[in-house]
Amino acid sequence: MNRTILLEAPWREPAAVLSALADRPWTIGFLSGGPGARWSYVASEPEAVLVVEPQDATDAFAALRGLAREGELAEGGPPFQGGVAGLLSYDLADRIEVLDLPRLPGWPDLACARYARLLAFDHETGRVQAIGRGETAAEASSNAAAARAWLDLEPPVLASFSANLSSDNGPAYERAVAEVVERIRAGEIFQANIARRWLGGMESADAPAELLMRLAAASPSPFAAFLRLPEAALVSNSPERFVQVRPVEGRLLAGTEPIKGTAPRGADAEQDRQLADALLASIKDRAENLMIVDLMRNDLARVCEPGTVTTPELFRLASFANVHHLVSRVEGRLSPNRDAIDLLQAAFPPGSITGAPKVQAMKVIRDLEAPRGPFFGSLFHLGVDGALDSSVLIRTAGLLRRQGGWHVEVRAGAGIVADSQPSAERVETEAKVSALARAVKG
């Protein structure tokens, strides 16, 4: 697959193109939105797929490695020019550690595909490239032309429907938070991310596309993503990167950007500034963030050269439509015999949505939450050059097809530490889910 063809094309909004393909199984998209956004990608019609169900004895990471292919990038093209992309469900963690995780019906542990046809959208220059890969120039040209044709598709007409999400019991969530606080004070763990869920139904056959379009318009996010499976779909408005691998001067540089620490946006500019300043000064939120930074440093150290893991950024303020967050960055240089799949296996699931110590925190989560399935897992793309980028599946709606429409589920969590207040953590989850709730409600 070393032949690559790039075709220039006029600009179209990537969310519109993605929504036009949203009813096709194995369509996937990565939508970079907000300040500094550069590349978005849409891929469909894969040449090979891989699904690992909970009951399969398959070594999921070995199977992922078998699906991947190596190749070279074409000059003048985007960072991702085809390769493997898909879903790592949270429950894949049960194949890394002995956790006895129950499973969420309808969702595989791993679902990914290898793509030789895709569109790359450059937000900085306002251009689109249709990309085709193949064993021959003719095959690559055919694939590029097929991807180029997606730009001529029209997105579905958005229905003026209204659907509500109903939360699980708020007091029950507060009781779960209080139990975690007691377990922290007893010395079992230092932190755990405990989530709530909201459930609903959408009668529209185009519900995945409609949710995608609504979120892209109202709440652009740097790691928004979409995946359509035959009987399921994920619509994610995530602000958080999981792990990244970049080729730099012949070596692979690994990085992660955990988010911990949250404050709501203000009603006006002055209140918004005060809330942001309070978050930056919050000892509790900074301690939450630092615990996960330490955890991610340990995860990266498993596969990075000794002495190369650093923290170039701590407690940066990142502001989104509904909340402010604290974001840090951890980096390291992968050891010569390690690659992006090794990094995924070493760091999964993301530390920011588990806790510390990670394994024991996951056992606490197992005891207190419904099975997570895809929620708090990751959508990723792995290029032919070994580069990787991936999101943490927060701010995410999972849709399962039902007769006449779709069952919708949304999760939102909060990092619980020794001085957490149950009512405040409940309110934090409601702030985090607000953009998705509005999109579902219409």
HUNORSUL-V371952 format. One record per residue. N is the residue number from 0. RES is the residue in one small letter. OMEGA is omega in whole degrees, 0 to 359 (NA if undefined). NEAR is the number of other ideal C-beta (glycine too) atoms within 8 Angstrom. Layout:
BEGIN
((N | RES | OMEGA | NEAR) (N | RES | OMEGA | NEAR))
END
This chain:
BEGIN
((0 | m | 184 | 10) (1 | n | 175 | 6) (2 | r | 179 | 11) (3 | t | 177 | 15) (4 | i | 176 | 14) (5 | l | 177 | 12) (6 | l | 177 | 12) (7 | e | 182 | 6) (8 | a | 179 | 10) (9 | p | 184 | 5) (10 | w | 164 | 7) (11 | r | 179 | 9) (12 | e | 184 | 7) (13 | p | 180 | 13) (14 | a | 179 | 12) (15 | a | 178 | 10) (16 | v | 180 | 15) (17 | l | 180 | 14) (18 | s | 177 | 13) (19 | a | 179 | 12) (20 | l | 192 | 13) (21 | a | 179 | 15) (22 | d | 180 | 8) (23 | r | 178 | 9) (24 | p | 178 | 6) (25 | w | 166 | 11) (26 | t | 179 | 14) (27 | i | 179 | 17) (28 | g | 176 | 14) (29 | f | 188 | 14) (30 | l | 179 | 14) (31 | s | 182 | 12) (32 | g | 180 | 9) (33 | g | 182 | 9) (34 | p | 177 | 3) (35 | g | 180 | 5) (36 | a | 180 | 10) (37 | r | 189 | 7) (38 | w | 167 | 11) (39 | s | 183 | 12) (40 | y | 173 | 14) (41 | v | 179 | 15) (42 | a | 179 | 13) (43 | s | 177 | 12) (44 | e | 184 | 7) (45 | p | 178 | 11) (46 | e | 178 | 6) (47 | a | 179 | 7) (48 | v | 179 | 9) (49 | l | 176 | 12) (50 | v | 176 | 7) (51 | v | 179 | 11) (52 | e | 182 | 7) (53 | p | 183 | 7) (54 | q | 182 | 3) (55 | d | 177 | 7) (56 | a | 183 | 2) (57 | t | 168 | 7) (58 | d | 190 | 6) (59 | a | 182 | 11) (60 | f | 174 | 10) (61 | a | 178 | 8) (62 | a | 176 | 12) (63 | l | 179 | 14) (64 | r | 179 | 8) (65 | g | 179 | 6) (66 | l | 185 | 12) (67 | a | 177 | 11) (68 | r | 177 | 8) (69 | e | 179 | 6) (70 | g | 181 | 11) (71 | e | 177 | 7) (72 | l | 176 | 11) (73 | a | 179 | 10) (74 | e | 178 | 4) (75 | g | 181 | 4) (76 | g | 182 | 11) (77 | p | 179 | 10) (78 | p | 178 | 7) (79 | f | 183 | 13) (80 | q | 180 | 17) (81 | g | 183 | 15) (82 | g | 183 | 13) (83 | v | 176 | 12) (84 | a | 179 | 13) (85 | g | 190 | 13) (86 | l | 165 | 13) (87 | l | 178 | 13) (88 | s | 177 | 14) (89 | y | 185 | 13) (90 | d | 172 | 15) (91 | l | 178 | 14) (92 | a | 180 | 12) (93 | d | 177 | 11) (94 | r | 179 | 8) (95 | i | 177 | 7) (96 | e | 177 | 7) (97 | v | 186 | 4) (98 | l | 183 | 10) (99 | d | 182 | 6) (100 | l | 168 | 11) (101 | p | 183 | 6) (102 | r | 176 | 10) (103 | l | 184 | 12) (104 | p | 176 | 4) (105 | g | 185 | 7) (106 | w | 175 | 11) (107 | p | 173 | 11) (108 | d | 181 | 13) (109 | l | 176 | 15) (110 | a | 182 | 13) (111 | c | 183 | 13) (112 | a | 177 | 15) (113 | r | 188 | 13) (114 | y | 174 | 15) (115 | a | 178 | 12) (116 | r | 177 | 14) (117 | l | 174 | 13) (118 | l | 176 | 17) (119 | a | 183 | 14) (120 | f | 181 | 12) (121 | d | 182 | 12) (122 | h | 183 | 10) (123 | e | 183 | 5) (124 | t | 180 | 5) (125 | g | 179 | 6) (126 | r | 178 | 8) (127 | v | 173 | 13) (128 | q | 171 | 13) (129 | a | 188 | 15) (130 | i | 175 | 20) (131 | g | 176 | 18) (132 | r | 179 | 15) (133 | g | 177 | 15) (134 | e | 179 | 6) (135 | t | 178 | 7) (136 | a | 180 | 8) (137 | a | 179 | 7) (138 | e | 179 | 11) (139 | a | 179 | 15) (140 | s | 178 | 11) (141 | s | 179 | 10) (142 | n | 177 | 15) (143 | a | 179 | 15) (144 | a | 178 | 11) (145 | a | 178 | 11) (146 | a | 179 | 14) (147 | r | 182 | 11) (148 | a | 178 | 8) (149 | w | 181 | 14) (150 | l | 180 | 12) (151 | d | 181 | 4) (152 | l | 179 | 9) (153 | e | 178 | 4) (154 | p | 178 | 10) (155 | p | 175 | 10) (156 | v | 183 | 4) (157 | l | 178 | 8) (158 | a | 179 | 7) (159 | s | 181 | 5) (160 | f | 176 | 8) (161 | s | 178 | 6) (162 | a | 182 | 12) (163 | n | 171 | 7) (164 | l | 176 | 14) (165 | s | 183 | 6) (166 | s | 165 | 8) (167 | d | 189 | 9) (168 | n | 179 | 6) (169 | g | 177 | 9) (170 | p | 178 | 6) (171 | a | 177 | 8) (172 | y | 179 | 15) (173 | e | 177 | 12) (174 | r | 178 | 9) (175 | a | 177 | 11) (176 | v | 180 | 15) (177 | a | 178 | 9) (178 | e | 178 | 9) (179 | v | 178 | 15) (180 | v | 179 | 12) (181 | e | 180 | 8) (182 | r | 175 | 11) (183 | i | 181 | 15) (184 | r | 177 | 7) (185 | a | 177 | 6) (186 | g | 181 | 4) (187 | e | 180 | 7) (188 | i | 175 | 13) (189 | f | 185 | 9) (190 | q | 171 | 14) (191 | a | 177 | 14) (192 | n | 183 | 15) (193 | i | 188 | 14) (194 | a | 170 | 15) (195 | r | 174 | 13) (196 | r | 176 | 11) (197 | w | 184 | 14) (198 | l | 178 | 9) (199 | g | 179 | 13) (200 | g | 178 | 9) (201 | m | 185 | 14) (202 | e | 183 | 8) (203 | s | 176 | 10) (204 | a | 181 | 5) (205 | d | 185 | 11) (206 | a | 179 | 13) (207 | p | 179 | 14) (208 | a | 182 | 13) (209 | e | 176 | 14) (210 | l | 179 | 14) (211 | l | 182 | 15) (212 | m | 181 | 13) (213 | r | 181 | 11) (214 | l | 180 | 15) (215 | a | 181 | 12) (216 | a | 189 | 6) (217 | a | 189 | 9) (218 | s | 181 | 10) (219 | p | 186 | 9) (220 | s | 187 | 14) (221 | p | 182 | 10) (222 | f | 173 | 13) (223 | a | 183 | 15) (224 | a | 182 | 13) (225 | f | 173 | 16) (226 | l | 175 | 12) (227 | r | 172 | 14) (228 | l | 185 | 10) (229 | p | 182 | 4) (230 | e | 183 | 6) (231 | a | 177 | 12) (232 | a | 173 | 12) (233 | l | 174 | 15) (234 | v | 188 | 12) (235 | s | 177 | 15) (236 | n | 189 | 12) (237 | s | 171 | 14) (238 | p | 194 | 12) (239 | e | 170 | 14) (240 | r | 172 | 13) (241 | f | 176 | 12) (242 | v | 182 | 13) (243 | q | 172 | 12) (244 | v | 180 | 16) (245 | r | 172 | 8) (246 | p | 180 | 10) (247 | v | 177 | 7) (248 | e | 175 | 3) (249 | g | 178 | 4) (250 | r | 180 | 8) (251 | l | 179 | 13) (252 | l | 180 | 12) (253 | a | 178 | 15) (254 | g | 175 | 13) (255 | t | 184 | 15) (256 | e | 183 | 11) (257 | p | 174 | 15) (258 | i | 171 | 13) (259 | k | 184 | 13) (260 | g | 187 | 13) (261 | t | 171 | 13) (262 | a | 178 | 11) (263 | p | 172 | 9) (264 | r | 181 | 10) (265 | g | 179 | 11) (266 | a | 177 | 4) (267 | d | 186 | 6) (268 | a | 182 | 6) (269 | e | 178 | 7) (270 | q | 179 | 9) (271 | d | 179 | 11) (272 | r | 180 | 9) (273 | q | 179 | 9) (274 | l | 179 | 13) (275 | a | 180 | 12) (276 | d | 179 | 8) (277 | a | 178 | 9) (278 | l | 180 | 14) (279 | l | 182 | 9) (280 | a | 187 | 6) (281 | s | 178 | 10) (282 | i | 180 | 6) (283 | k | 183 | 9) (284 | d | 178 | 13) (285 | r | 178 | 11) (286 | a | 176 | 9) (287 | e | 183 | 13) (288 | n | 184 | 16) (289 | l | 177 | 10) (290 | m | 181 | 14) (291 | i | 173 | 16) (292 | v | 179 | 13) (293 | d | 179 | 9) (294 | l | 182 | 12) (295 | m | 173 | 13) (296 | r | 178 | 11) (297 | n | 179 | 8) (298 | d | 180 | 12) (299 | l | 182 | 17) (300 | a | 179 | 10) (301 | r | 186 | 7) (302 | v | 180 | 11) (303 | c | 177 | 14) (304 | e | 179 | 8) (305 | p | 177 | 5) (306 | g | 183 | 4) (307 | t | 183 | 8) (308 | v | 182 | 10) (309 | t | 177 | 7) (310 | t | 185 | 10) (311 | p | 183 | 5) (312 | e | 178 | 7) (313 | l | 168 | 8) (314 | f | 174 | 10) (315 | r | 177 | 9) (316 | l | 174 | 11) (317 | a | 185 | 10) (318 | s | 181 | 8) (319 | f | 188 | 12) (320 | a | 187 | 7) (321 | n | 186 | 10) (322 | v | 164 | 11) (323 | h | 177 | 14) (324 | h | 165 | 13) (325 | l | 182 | 17) (326 | v | 174 | 13) (327 | s | 178 | 16) (328 | r | 175 | 11) (329 | v | 181 | 15) (330 | e | 174 | 11) (331 | g | 179 | 14) (332 | r | 181 | 10) (333 | l | 175 | 16) (334 | s | 185 | 8) (335 | p | 181 | 4) (336 | n | 182 | 3) (337 | r | 180 | 10) (338 | d | 185 | 9) (339 | a | 180 | 12) (340 | i | 174 | 11) (341 | d | 179 | 10) (342 | l | 178 | 16) (343 | l | 182 | 16) (344 | q | 181 | 9) (345 | a | 188 | 10) (346 | a | 186 | 13) (347 | f | 355 | 11) (348 | p | 185 | 13) (349 | p | 181 | 14) (350 | g | 184 | 14) (351 | s | 181 | 12) (352 | i | 173 | 12) (353 | t | 179 | 14) (354 | g | 184 | 17) (355 | a | 348 | 13) (356 | p | 192 | 9) (357 | k | 186 | 11) (358 | v | 180 | 8) (359 | q | 176 | 9) (360 | a | 178 | 15) (361 | m | 177 | 15) (362 | k | 175 | 9) (363 | v | 178 | 14) (364 | i | 179 | 15) (365 | r | 183 | 11) (366 | d | 190 | 5) (367 | l | 183 | 9) (368 | e | 166 | 9) (369 | a | 179 | 5) (370 | p | 187 | 9) (371 | r | 182 | 16) (372 | g | 182 | 13) (373 | p | 185 | 13) (374 | f | 181 | 14) (375 | f | 167 | 15) (376 | g | 185 | 15) (377 | s | 163 | 14) (378 | l | 189 | 16) (379 | f | 166 | 14) (380 | h | 184 | 13) (381 | l | 185 | 12) (382 | g | 181 | 13) (383 | v | 179 | 13) (384 | d | 180 | 10) (385 | g | 179 | 12) (386 | a | 183 | 12) (387 | l | 164 | 14) (388 | d | 187 | 11) (389 | s | 180 | 14) (390 | s | 168 | 15) (391 | v | 186 | 15) (392 | l | 166 | 14) (393 | i | 184 | 14) (394 | r | 190 | 12) (395 | t | 173 | 15) (396 | a | 173 | 13) (397 | g | 183 | 14) (398 | l | 175 | 16) (399 | l | 184 | 10) (400 | r | 174 | 7) (401 | r | 180 | 8) (402 | q | 179 | 3) (403 | g | 180 | 4) (404 | g | 186 | 11) (405 | w | 167 | 13) (406 | h | 185 | 11) (407 | v | 176 | 15) (408 | e | 179 | 13) (409 | v | 176 | 15) (410 | r | 171 | 13) (411 | a | 184 | 13) (412 | g | 177 | 13) (413 | a | 178 | 15) (414 | g | 184 | 12) (415 | i | 177 | 14) (416 | v | 190 | 12) (417 | a | 183 | 7) (418 | d | 178 | 5) (419 | s | 175 | 13) (420 | q | 185 | 6) (421 | p | 182 | 12) (422 | s | 179 | 7) (423 | a | 179 | 8) (424 | e | 176 | 15) (425 | r | 180 | 14) (426 | v | 178 | 8) (427 | e | 179 | 10) (428 | t | 181 | 14) (429 | e | 175 | 9) (430 | a | 182 | 11) (431 | k | 185 | 14) (432 | v | 192 | 14) (433 | s | 181 | 9) (434 | a | 177 | 13) (435 | l | 180 | 14) (436 | a | 178 | 11) (437 | r | 180 | 8) (438 | a | 179 | 13) (439 | v | 182 | 15) (440 | k | 179 | 9) (441 | g | NA | 8))
END
